[in-house]
Amino acid sequence: MSIPSGAPVAVPRVPEAIHRRRWAILTVLMFSLLIVVLDNSILNVAVKTIASPAPTGIGATQSELEWAINSYTLVFAGLLFTAGLLGDRIGRKKVLLFGILVFGIGSALAALSSSPGELITWRALMGFGAAFVMPATLAVLMNVFERDEQPKAIGIWAGSVGLGIAIGPITGGLLLEHFWWGSIFLVNVPVVIVALVAMAILVPDSRDPKPGKVDPLGVVLSIVGLVLLVYGIIRGGELADFTDTTVLVSTIGGLVVLAGFVWHEKRSSHPAIDISYFKKPAFSAAVAAIALVFFALMGVTFFSAFYLQSVRGYSALESGLLIVPLAAAQMIFAPRARLVVDRFGARAVCTVGMLLVAGGLAAFGLFDAGTPVWVMCLVFFVQGTGMAHIMPPVTVAVMQALPREKAGSGSAINNTFRQVGGALGVAVLGSVLSTVYRGDIEGHLSGVPAGARDVAGESIEATLGVAAKLGPAGKPLVAAANDAFIGAMHVTALSSAAVALIGAVVVGLFLPGRLPVHVDGATARGGAGDEPVLEGKAAGR
């Protein structure tokens, strides 16, 4: 079939040697992303074990458990933006290899922790490495796929998150049944080794061909602002008091520094990020949706482990298996979300997705100590289905709004909003859970010795621990603890659902609807921005 003269001819922007093995490269990127997601999902089912006294665990308190999770989040969120910029400047493959290596070292050290303080420290090191992994995987993806295939690739990339969610709890449960708690971190080491070898062989390097001058002030402001903000959020959740002086100083200080960052970037001749992208309603709505959905879900993820294990009495493995429907839904629907978006538009698809998430969260408000297993599985599946129809479209909206050579920055923005939203979810919703639980359980602690009364009111695990020491006399306290936790969970779940409904309003108002279909040469194997610089043997040189 001849091409009419004068017809536009698509010009490939990805070298043919890279384009031919793009799916193998995507597999390696998913493998790299998997270890980061796997670690967090494993930890969610292990919190009860780690909270147990030695030798079963290390006797971590509720606060220490939150910091084991949040030290990772604090470092991860604080460095994401900077890691994305470094990838654009010095090469995404280089920062990806560096990040995975550091993550592996941190995992090995975390496995050998002998105290909660050591675990928190090494989790922070893991967060440092993960900050270089997450944005680099998505940035490399944007540079090995042409624009028309990017939505499909991003859907598969997002589906790998579901795979991690599925494998993590099951793997964690199996490891905890047969080995000591540190094995949940040690399992990362062989995965890291395989990922390093595969990336070194397959993944091409890419960078911004015209990175411009370095913006050191912008970089410093972004790190300081994000760290202060996330620390304030975490501290507020830990204290269950967001009016505390340390919380207000850190949070307000972080917001002021970030405002200074925006002011500086708007006036800089060589900004780290072009703030004007946020003037686009679709771009801003997409990043807001990412933050809101993770705010709603992360808090629920944290307390669901205690509901399943402490209230329902399931083992870590059984708890992991119950979360499989959520992961399975993401794996099934995320790679196909682009087809639904093509037919109905991003606005309709993401709005319905947000409503499904809100419905799933609200269902937790109806759970009790005897809710059938099939009902829980159905709710998790609905939540996963909603997530699968939110994350790929909004990620595509963020990434395709920026030129291809700025893929690292775009990925960093995407993941920064996700992490800040998730940290807010754990802190705020964890604070709600703790406050309501403490208020309900205090009236049942009259028979507890004075020295143990304050400890018993901290969390359901602390209450159950005190009840166990009381022997038969502690049975009424166990029943009271379960009732108090379920009541607190209902309040927290409904709060989460309200946040997801806000997200539905945001995407319903500002995301674009169905785009008109047109065919021209630019739609085939074309992309935004300048041609990326692909380096080394992988570029076919």
C-alpha positions as CSV (number, residue, x, y, z in Angstrom):
1,M,0.0,0.0,0.0
2,S,1.6,3.3,-1.1
3,I,1.8,6.3,1.1
4,P,0.1,9.4,-0.5
5,S,2.6,12.1,-1.3
6,G,2.5,14.9,1.2
7,A,1.1,12.7,3.9
8,P,2.9,13.2,7.3
9,V,5.4,10.5,8.0
10,A,5.9,9.3,11.6
11,V,9.4,9.7,12.8
12,P,10.4,7.2,15.4
13,R,12.0,8.8,18.4
14,V,13.3,5.6,20.0
15,P,16.2,3.8,18.4
16,E,15.1,0.6,16.7
17,A,17.5,-1.5,18.8
18,I,15.7,-0.3,21.9
19,H,12.2,-0.5,20.4
20,R,12.6,-4.2,19.5
21,R,13.2,-5.2,23.1
22,R,11.0,-2.7,24.8
23,W,8.8,-5.4,26.5
24,A,11.9,-7.2,27.9
25,I,13.0,-3.8,29.3
26,L,9.6,-3.2,30.8
27,T,9.8,-6.7,32.5
28,V,13.1,-5.7,34.1
29,L,11.6,-2.3,35.2
30,M,8.6,-4.1,36.8
31,F,11.0,-6.4,38.6
32,S,12.9,-3.4,40.0
33,L,9.6,-1.8,41.1
34,L,8.4,-5.1,42.5
35,I,11.1,-5.2,45.2
36,V,10.1,-1.7,46.5
37,V,6.4,-2.5,46.6
38,L,7.0,-6.1,47.9
39,D,8.9,-4.7,50.9
40,N,6.1,-2.4,52.1
41,S,3.4,-5.0,51.5
42,I,5.4,-7.6,53.4
43,L,5.9,-5.3,56.3
44,N,2.1,-4.6,56.6
45,V,1.5,-8.3,57.6
46,A,4.5,-8.4,59.8
47,V,3.7,-5.5,62.2
48,K,2.0,-7.8,64.7
49,T,5.0,-10.2,64.8
50,I,7.6,-7.3,65.1
51,A,5.5,-5.9,68.0
52,S,5.9,-9.2,69.9
53,P,8.6,-9.5,72.6
54,A,11.9,-11.2,71.7
55,P,12.7,-13.8,70.5
56,T,9.5,-13.7,68.3
57,G,9.9,-10.0,67.5
58,I,11.7,-7.1,68.9
59,G,9.0,-5.6,71.1
60,A,8.3,-2.6,69.0
61,T,5.6,-0.3,70.3
62,Q,2.8,1.1,68.1
63,S,4.8,4.3,67.8
64,E,8.0,2.5,66.8
65,L,6.0,0.4,64.3
66,E,4.7,3.6,62.7
67,W,8.2,5.0,62.5
68,A,9.5,1.7,61.0
69,I,7.0,2.5,58.2
70,N,7.4,6.3,58.2
71,S,11.2,6.6,58.4
72,Y,11.1,4.9,55.0
73,T,8.4,7.3,53.8
74,L,10.1,10.4,55.2
75,V,13.4,9.8,53.4
76,F,11.7,8.4,50.3
77,A,9.3,11.4,49.9
78,G,12.0,14.0,50.7
79,L,14.4,12.7,48.0
80,L,12.0,11.7,45.2
81,F,12.1,15.0,43.4
82,T,15.9,15.3,43.7
83,A,16.3,11.7,42.5
84,G,14.2,12.4,39.4
85,L,16.2,15.5,38.6
86,L,19.5,13.5,39.0
87,G,18.2,10.8,36.7
88,D,17.4,13.4,34.0
89,R,20.8,14.9,34.3
90,I,23.3,12.1,34.8
91,G,21.3,9.2,33.4
92,R,18.3,7.2,34.6
93,K,20.1,3.8,34.4
94,K,22.9,5.0,36.7
95,V,20.5,6.2,39.4
96,L,18.4,3.1,39.1
97,L,21.4,0.8,39.6
98,F,22.6,3.0,42.5
99,G,19.1,3.0,44.1
100,I,18.6,-0.8,43.9
101,L,22.1,-1.4,45.3
102,V,21.5,0.9,48.3
103,F,18.0,-0.7,48.8
104,G,19.6,-4.2,48.9
105,I,22.2,-3.1,51.5
106,G,19.5,-1.5,53.7
107,S,17.4,-4.7,53.5
108,A,20.2,-6.9,54.7
109,L,21.0,-4.6,57.6
110,A,17.3,-4.3,58.5
111,A,17.1,-8.1,58.7
112,L,19.8,-8.1,61.3
113,S,18.3,-5.4,63.5
114,S,18.3,-6.2,67.2
115,S,16.2,-3.2,68.3
116,P,13.4,-1.0,67.0
117,G,15.9,1.9,66.7
118,E,18.1,-0.1,64.4
119,L,15.1,-1.2,62.3
120,I,14.0,2.4,61.9
121,T,17.5,3.5,60.8
122,W,17.9,0.8,58.2
123,R,14.4,1.3,56.9
124,A,15.4,5.0,56.3
125,L,18.4,3.7,54.3
126,M,16.0,1.5,52.3
127,G,13.9,4.6,51.7
128,F,17.0,6.4,50.4
129,G,17.6,3.7,47.8
130,A,13.9,3.4,46.9
131,A,13.8,7.2,46.1
132,F,16.2,6.6,43.2
133,V,14.4,3.5,42.0
134,M,10.7,4.5,41.7
135,P,11.0,7.6,39.5
136,A,13.7,6.0,37.4
137,T,11.6,3.0,36.4
138,L,8.8,5.2,35.0
139,A,11.2,7.6,33.4
140,V,13.0,4.8,31.6
141,L,9.6,3.4,30.5
142,M,8.7,6.8,28.9
143,N,12.0,6.7,27.0
144,V,11.8,3.2,25.5
145,F,8.1,3.3,24.4
146,E,6.7,5.6,21.7
147,R,3.8,7.8,22.8
148,D,1.0,5.7,21.4
149,E,2.2,2.6,23.4
150,Q,2.9,4.5,26.6
151,P,-0.6,4.1,28.1
152,K,-0.5,0.4,27.6
153,A,3.0,0.2,29.2
154,I,2.0,2.4,32.1
155,G,-1.0,0.2,32.7
156,I,1.2,-2.9,32.9
157,W,3.7,-1.0,35.1
158,A,0.8,-0.1,37.4
159,G,-0.4,-3.7,37.4
160,S,3.0,-4.8,38.7
161,V,2.2,-2.8,41.8
162,G,-0.8,-5.2,42.2
163,L,1.5,-8.1,41.8
164,G,3.7,-6.8,44.6
165,I,0.7,-6.3,46.8
166,A,-0.3,-9.9,46.1
167,I,3.1,-11.6,46.5
168,G,4.2,-9.5,49.5
169,P,1.6,-10.6,52.1
170,I,1.7,-14.2,51.0
171,T,5.5,-14.3,51.0
172,G,5.6,-12.5,54.3
173,G,3.2,-14.9,55.8
174,L,5.1,-18.0,54.6
175,L,8.4,-16.5,55.9
176,L,7.0,-15.6,59.3
177,E,5.6,-19.1,59.7
178,H,8.9,-20.8,59.0
179,F,11.7,-18.3,59.8
180,W,12.4,-15.3,62.1
181,W,10.9,-11.9,61.4
182,G,14.1,-10.5,59.8
183,S,13.6,-12.9,56.8
184,I,11.0,-10.5,55.4
185,F,13.8,-8.1,54.7
186,L,16.5,-10.6,53.8
187,V,14.4,-12.0,51.0
188,N,15.0,-8.7,49.1
189,V,18.7,-9.4,48.7
190,P,18.6,-12.2,46.0
191,V,15.9,-10.2,44.2
192,V,18.2,-7.2,44.2
193,I,21.1,-9.2,42.8
194,V,18.9,-10.6,39.9
195,A,17.6,-7.1,39.2
196,L,21.1,-5.5,39.1
197,V,22.3,-8.1,36.6
198,A,19.2,-7.9,34.3
199,M,19.3,-4.1,34.3
200,A,23.0,-3.9,33.5
201,I,22.4,-6.1,30.5
202,L,19.1,-4.9,29.1
203,V,18.2,-1.4,30.2
204,P,19.5,1.5,28.1
205,D,20.6,4.7,29.7
206,S,18.8,8.0,28.9
207,R,19.0,11.5,30.1
208,D,17.9,15.0,29.2
209,P,20.1,16.1,26.3
210,K,19.8,19.8,27.4
211,P,19.7,19.7,31.2
212,G,20.7,23.4,31.5
213,K,22.2,24.8,34.7
214,V,21.9,23.1,38.0
215,D,19.4,24.7,40.4
216,P,21.0,24.0,43.8
217,L,18.7,26.3,45.7
218,G,15.6,24.7,44.2
219,V,16.9,21.2,45.1
220,V,17.7,22.2,48.7
221,L,14.4,23.9,49.1
222,S,12.5,20.9,47.8
223,I,14.3,18.4,50.1
224,V,14.0,20.6,53.2
225,G,10.3,21.5,52.5
226,L,9.2,17.9,51.9
227,V,11.1,16.5,54.9
228,L,9.7,19.1,57.2
229,L,6.2,18.7,55.9
230,V,6.2,14.9,56.0
231,Y,7.9,14.9,59.5
232,G,5.2,17.2,60.8
233,I,2.5,14.9,59.4
234,I,4.0,11.8,60.8
235,R,4.7,13.5,64.2
236,G,1.1,14.6,64.4
237,G,-0.2,11.1,63.8
238,E,2.2,9.7,66.4
239,L,1.0,12.2,69.0
240,A,-2.6,12.0,67.9
241,D,-2.5,15.8,68.2
242,F,-2.0,18.1,65.2
243,T,-2.0,21.2,67.4
244,D,1.2,20.2,69.2
245,T,4.0,22.9,68.9
246,T,6.5,20.6,67.3
247,V,3.9,19.4,64.7
248,L,2.8,22.9,63.9
249,V,6.3,24.3,63.6
250,S,7.4,21.4,61.3
251,T,4.3,21.4,59.1
252,I,4.0,25.1,58.7
253,G,7.7,25.4,58.2
254,G,7.5,22.8,55.5
255,L,4.7,24.6,53.7
256,V,6.5,27.9,53.9
257,V,9.7,26.4,52.5
258,L,7.7,24.7,49.7
259,A,6.0,28.0,48.9
260,G,9.5,29.5,48.7
261,F,10.4,26.7,46.4
262,V,7.5,27.5,44.1
263,W,8.3,31.3,44.2
264,H,11.9,30.6,43.3
265,E,11.1,28.2,40.5
266,K,8.7,30.7,38.9
267,R,11.4,33.3,38.8
268,S,14.5,31.1,38.0
269,S,16.0,31.2,34.5
270,H,16.8,27.5,35.0
271,P,14.1,26.0,37.2
272,A,14.3,22.4,38.4
273,I,10.6,22.0,37.4
274,D,8.4,24.2,35.3
275,I,5.7,25.3,37.7
276,S,3.5,26.4,34.8
277,Y,2.5,22.7,34.3
278,F,0.3,23.0,37.4
279,K,-1.7,25.7,35.6
280,K,-3.2,22.9,33.5
281,P,-6.3,21.7,35.2
282,A,-5.9,18.1,34.0
283,F,-2.3,17.9,35.3
284,S,-3.2,19.3,38.7
285,A,-6.3,17.2,39.0
286,A,-4.2,14.1,38.2
287,V,-1.6,14.7,40.9
288,A,-4.4,15.6,43.4
289,A,-6.2,12.3,42.6
290,I,-3.0,10.4,43.2
291,A,-2.5,12.1,46.6
292,L,-6.2,11.6,47.7
293,V,-6.5,8.0,46.7
294,F,-3.3,7.0,48.6
295,F,-4.4,9.1,51.5
296,A,-7.6,7.1,51.8
297,L,-6.0,3.7,51.2
298,M,-2.8,3.9,53.2
299,G,-4.5,4.5,56.4
300,V,-6.9,1.6,55.9
301,T,-4.0,-0.7,54.9
302,F,-2.3,0.1,58.2
303,F,-5.3,-0.7,60.4
304,S,-6.6,-3.6,58.3
305,A,-3.6,-5.8,59.4
306,F,-4.6,-5.3,63.1
307,Y,-8.3,-6.0,62.3
308,L,-7.4,-9.2,60.4
309,Q,-4.8,-10.5,62.9
310,S,-5.7,-9.1,66.3
311,V,-9.5,-9.0,66.1
312,R,-10.2,-11.8,63.7
313,G,-7.3,-14.0,64.8
314,Y,-5.9,-14.8,61.3
315,S,-2.2,-15.6,60.9
316,A,0.1,-13.4,58.8
317,L,-0.2,-15.8,55.9
318,E,-4.0,-15.9,56.1
319,S,-4.1,-12.1,56.3
320,G,-1.9,-12.0,53.2
321,L,-4.2,-14.4,51.3
322,L,-7.3,-12.2,52.1
323,I,-5.6,-9.2,50.4
324,V,-5.0,-11.2,47.2
325,P,-8.4,-10.1,45.6
326,L,-7.3,-6.5,45.8
327,A,-4.0,-7.3,44.1
328,A,-5.7,-9.6,41.6
329,A,-8.1,-6.8,40.5
330,Q,-5.2,-4.5,39.9
331,M,-3.3,-7.0,37.9
332,I,-6.4,-7.9,35.8
333,F,-7.7,-4.4,35.1
334,A,-4.8,-1.9,35.3
335,P,-3.2,-3.1,32.0
336,R,-6.6,-2.8,30.3
337,A,-7.6,0.6,31.8
338,R,-6.5,2.4,28.6
339,L,-9.1,0.6,26.6
340,V,-11.9,1.8,28.9
341,V,-10.4,5.3,28.8
342,D,-10.3,5.3,25.0
343,R,-14.1,4.5,25.0
344,F,-15.4,6.6,27.9
345,G,-12.7,9.2,28.6
346,A,-10.4,9.6,31.6
347,R,-12.9,11.8,33.5
348,A,-15.7,9.1,33.6
349,V,-13.3,6.2,34.2
350,C,-11.4,7.9,37.1
351,T,-14.6,9.2,38.7
352,V,-16.2,5.7,38.7
353,G,-12.9,4.3,40.0
354,M,-12.8,6.8,42.9
355,L,-16.4,5.9,43.7
356,L,-15.6,2.2,43.8
357,V,-12.7,3.0,46.2
358,A,-15.0,5.1,48.4
359,G,-17.5,2.3,48.4
360,G,-15.0,-0.3,49.4
361,L,-13.7,1.9,52.2
362,A,-17.2,2.7,53.5
363,A,-17.8,-1.1,53.6
364,F,-15.2,-1.3,56.4
365,G,-17.7,0.7,58.4
366,L,-20.0,-2.3,58.4
367,F,-17.4,-4.9,59.3
368,D,-17.5,-6.6,62.7
369,A,-15.8,-9.6,64.4
370,G,-17.9,-12.1,62.4
371,T,-18.1,-10.6,58.9
372,P,-17.9,-13.5,56.4
373,V,-14.6,-14.0,54.6
374,W,-16.2,-13.8,51.1
375,V,-17.6,-10.3,52.0
376,M,-14.1,-9.1,52.9
377,C,-12.7,-10.6,49.7
378,L,-15.4,-8.9,47.6
379,V,-14.7,-5.5,49.2
380,F,-10.9,-5.9,48.6
381,F,-11.6,-6.8,45.0
382,V,-13.8,-3.7,44.5
383,Q,-11.1,-1.5,46.0
384,G,-8.5,-3.0,43.7
385,T,-10.8,-2.6,40.7
386,G,-11.2,1.1,41.5
387,M,-7.5,1.6,41.9
388,A,-6.8,-0.1,38.6
389,H,-9.0,2.4,36.8
390,I,-7.4,5.4,38.6
391,M,-3.7,5.0,38.7
392,P,-2.9,4.3,35.0
393,P,-5.0,7.2,33.5
394,V,-3.7,9.8,36.0
395,T,-0.1,8.6,35.6
396,V,-0.5,8.9,31.8
397,A,-1.9,12.4,32.3
398,V,1.0,13.5,34.4
399,M,3.8,11.9,32.3
400,Q,2.5,12.9,28.9
401,A,2.0,16.5,30.0
402,L,5.8,16.9,30.3
403,P,8.3,16.5,27.4
404,R,9.9,13.1,27.2
405,E,13.3,14.5,28.3
406,K,11.8,15.6,31.6
407,A,10.4,12.1,32.4
408,G,12.4,11.9,35.6
409,S,10.9,15.1,36.9
410,G,7.4,14.0,35.9
411,S,7.8,10.6,37.6
412,A,9.2,12.3,40.7
413,I,6.1,14.6,40.9
414,N,3.8,11.6,40.4
415,N,5.5,9.7,43.2
416,T,6.0,12.6,45.5
417,F,2.3,13.4,45.7
418,R,1.6,9.7,46.2
419,Q,4.0,9.4,49.1
420,V,2.9,12.7,50.8
421,G,-0.7,11.5,50.4
422,G,0.1,8.1,51.8
423,A,2.0,9.6,54.8
424,L,-0.9,11.9,55.5
425,G,-3.2,8.9,55.4
426,V,-1.2,6.9,57.9
427,A,-0.8,9.9,60.2
428,V,-4.2,11.5,60.1
429,L,-6.3,8.3,59.9
430,G,-3.9,6.5,62.3
431,S,-4.5,9.5,64.7
432,V,-8.3,9.2,64.3
433,L,-8.1,5.4,65.0
434,S,-5.9,5.9,68.0
435,T,-8.0,8.7,69.5
436,V,-11.3,6.9,69.1
437,Y,-9.9,3.6,70.4
438,R,-8.3,5.3,73.4
439,G,-11.5,7.0,74.3
440,D,-13.5,3.8,74.0
441,I,-11.1,1.5,75.9
442,E,-10.4,3.8,78.9
443,G,-13.6,2.9,80.6
444,H,-12.7,-0.8,80.6
445,L,-9.3,-0.4,82.2
446,S,-10.4,0.1,85.8
447,G,-9.3,-3.4,86.8
448,V,-5.8,-3.0,85.2
449,P,-2.9,-2.2,87.6
450,A,-2.1,1.5,87.6
451,G,1.4,1.0,86.2
452,A,0.1,-0.8,83.1
453,R,-3.0,1.3,82.5
454,D,-1.4,3.9,80.3
455,V,0.3,1.3,78.2
456,A,-2.9,-0.7,77.8
457,G,-4.7,2.2,76.3
458,E,-2.1,2.8,73.5
459,S,-3.4,0.3,71.0
460,I,-5.3,-3.0,70.7
461,E,-2.0,-4.9,70.7
462,A,-1.0,-3.2,73.9
463,T,-4.4,-3.9,75.5
464,L,-4.3,-7.6,74.4
465,G,-0.8,-7.9,75.8
466,V,-1.9,-6.6,79.2
467,A,-5.0,-8.9,79.1
468,A,-2.8,-11.9,78.5
469,K,-0.8,-11.2,81.6
470,L,-4.0,-11.0,83.7
471,G,-4.9,-14.6,82.8
472,P,-8.6,-15.6,83.0
473,A,-9.4,-12.2,84.5
474,G,-8.3,-10.5,81.3
475,K,-11.0,-12.1,79.1
476,P,-13.5,-9.3,79.5
477,L,-10.7,-6.9,78.5
478,V,-10.1,-8.8,75.3
479,A,-13.8,-8.5,74.3
480,A,-13.8,-4.8,75.2
481,A,-10.6,-4.2,73.1
482,N,-12.1,-5.9,70.1
483,D,-15.3,-3.8,70.4
484,A,-13.3,-0.6,70.9
485,F,-11.1,-1.3,67.9
486,I,-14.0,-2.2,65.6
487,G,-15.8,1.1,66.6
488,A,-12.6,3.1,65.9
489,M,-12.1,1.3,62.6
490,H,-15.7,2.2,61.5
491,V,-15.0,5.9,62.2
492,T,-11.6,5.8,60.4
493,A,-13.1,3.9,57.4
494,L,-15.9,6.4,56.9
495,S,-13.3,9.2,57.1
496,S,-11.3,7.5,54.4
497,A,-14.4,7.1,52.2
498,A,-15.1,10.8,52.6
499,V,-11.6,11.6,51.3
500,A,-12.1,9.3,48.3
501,L,-15.4,11.1,47.5
502,I,-13.5,14.4,47.5
503,G,-11.1,12.7,45.0
504,A,-14.1,11.7,42.8
505,V,-15.3,15.4,42.8
506,V,-11.8,16.6,41.8
507,V,-11.4,14.2,38.9
508,G,-15.0,14.6,37.8
509,L,-14.6,18.4,37.5
510,F,-11.1,18.8,36.1
511,L,-9.9,15.7,34.2
512,P,-10.5,15.7,30.5
513,G,-13.5,13.8,29.0
514,R,-13.4,11.6,26.0
515,L,-10.9,12.9,23.4
516,P,-11.9,13.1,19.7
517,V,-10.4,10.3,17.7
518,H,-8.2,11.3,14.8
519,V,-5.5,9.7,12.8
520,D,-2.4,11.4,11.5
521,G,1.2,10.5,11.2
522,A,2.1,12.1,14.6
523,T,0.1,9.5,16.5
524,A,2.3,6.6,15.4
525,R,5.5,6.1,17.2
526,G,5.8,9.8,18.1
527,G,6.3,11.5,21.4
528,A,6.4,14.8,23.1
529,G,9.7,16.6,23.5
530,D,13.1,16.2,22.0
531,E,14.6,12.8,21.2
532,P,16.1,11.3,24.3
533,V,19.8,10.6,24.5
534,L,20.2,6.8,24.7
535,E,23.7,5.7,25.6
536,G,25.9,2.7,25.5
537,K,25.7,-0.6,23.8
538,A,22.0,-0.9,24.5
539,A,21.4,2.0,22.1
540,G,22.7,-0.2,19.3
541,R,25.9,1.7,18.8
